[in-house]
Amino acid sequence: MEFLPKEVLEGLRAAQKREAAKNARLRVLAGGQIWPVLRRFKGGFALDADQVTNLRGHIDLYDGPEHVATCLIVASEIQGRELICTVKRETAVSDRAPLDFAQDGPRIAGYLPEL
């Protein structure tokens, strides 16, 4: 790719970014703004450094319209064209309140009628 003119390389990179953002289902919501997640890895995720340059604190993570998790970002740094966010805590979102007691044995979903 080094033999291509600078303008062509920039155009290719911009097209790759647009395509990656369009195909990304994961999104970060923080401070009323939404950014697509370019990639996710153990302990964090990467965002487009052209869209956001610094991000810390509590954020919400969405997979399409579904709220997946809340995260605590403790560090973020720009590496290349990505903002690498390091997550200290990621808590899955549930549609039920957590139990404050231990359940004994398996839950029975239903009874079979007697023959």
Sequence and secondary structure as in RCSB ss.txt:
>XXXX:A:sequence
MEFLPKEVLEGLRAAQKREAAKNARLRVLAGGQIWPVLRRFKGGFALDADQVTNLRGHIDLYDGPEHVATCLIVA
SEIQGRELICTVKRETAVSDRAPLDFAQDGPRIAGYLPEL
>XXXX:A:secstr
 TTS HHHHHHHHHHHHHHHHHH  EEEEETTEEEEEEEEETTEEEEETTT S   EEEEEEETTEEEEEEEEEE
EEEETTEEEEEEEEEEE  SS   SS   S          
